[in-house]
Amino acid sequence: MNNETEIRIKGMQALIGALGLVDAERFMAAASRDRFNYTEWRRLGLPSLGLRELADEANRVSAEWAATSSQPKPSV
């Protein structure tokens, strides 16, 4: 199990990997600026996948990104 710091680091790496540095920062700013309702966001903002399916898709995207990226993964 990851501790909170590891989760934050991996989360930022995932955001940066998926969105790029600038859009990841924009996402973080928007999430902290707005009144953020995680339950509503989870219901509407994420695909309707089970936990295993979501994890498999995240792993697939991560592997695809790593295979096509010519630059090292960003460290946060």
C-alpha positions as CSV (number, residue, x, y, z in Angstrom):
1,M,0.0,0.0,0.0
2,N,1.3,3.5,-0.9
3,N,1.5,6.2,1.7
4,E,0.0,9.6,1.1
5,T,3.1,11.1,-0.3
6,E,3.6,8.3,-2.8
7,I,0.0,8.6,-3.9
8,R,0.4,12.3,-4.5
9,I,3.6,11.8,-6.5
10,K,2.2,9.0,-8.6
11,G,-1.0,11.0,-9.1
12,M,0.9,14.0,-10.4
13,Q,3.1,11.8,-12.6
14,A,-0.1,10.3,-14.1
15,L,-1.7,13.7,-14.6
16,I,1.5,15.0,-16.3
17,G,1.8,11.9,-18.4
18,A,-1.8,12.1,-19.5
19,L,-2.2,15.9,-19.9
20,G,1.3,17.3,-20.1
21,L,2.8,19.6,-17.6
22,V,0.8,22.8,-18.4
23,D,-2.6,21.1,-18.6
24,A,-1.9,19.1,-15.5
25,E,-1.3,22.3,-13.7
26,R,-4.4,23.8,-15.1
27,F,-6.4,20.8,-13.9
28,M,-5.0,21.2,-10.4
29,A,-5.7,24.9,-10.3
30,A,-9.3,24.3,-11.5
31,A,-9.9,21.6,-9.0
32,S,-8.6,23.7,-6.1
33,R,-10.4,26.9,-7.3
34,D,-13.8,25.4,-7.6
35,R,-15.9,23.9,-4.8
36,F,-14.9,20.4,-5.6
37,N,-17.5,17.6,-5.0
38,Y,-15.5,14.4,-5.4
39,T,-18.6,12.1,-5.3
40,E,-20.2,14.0,-8.1
41,W,-17.0,14.2,-10.1
42,R,-16.5,10.5,-9.7
43,R,-20.0,9.8,-10.8
44,L,-19.9,12.1,-13.8
45,G,-16.2,12.6,-14.6
46,L,-14.9,9.0,-14.8
47,P,-15.8,6.2,-17.1
48,S,-18.4,3.7,-15.8
49,L,-15.8,1.0,-15.1
50,G,-15.3,-1.3,-12.3
51,L,-12.1,-0.9,-10.2
52,R,-10.3,-3.7,-12.0
53,E,-11.3,-2.4,-15.4
54,L,-10.2,1.1,-14.5
55,A,-6.9,-0.1,-13.2
56,D,-6.3,-2.2,-16.3
57,E,-7.0,0.8,-18.5
58,A,-4.7,3.0,-16.4
59,N,-2.0,0.4,-16.7
60,R,-2.5,0.2,-20.5
61,V,-2.3,4.0,-20.9
62,S,0.8,4.2,-18.7
63,A,2.5,1.4,-20.7
64,E,1.6,3.0,-24.0
65,W,2.9,6.4,-22.8
66,A,6.1,4.8,-21.6
67,A,6.6,3.0,-24.9
68,T,6.1,6.1,-27.0
69,S,7.8,8.7,-24.9
70,S,11.3,9.6,-25.8
71,Q,11.7,11.6,-22.6
72,P,12.1,10.2,-19.1
73,K,9.0,10.2,-16.9
74,P,8.7,13.4,-15.0
75,S,9.5,13.3,-11.3
76,V,7.4,15.4,-8.9
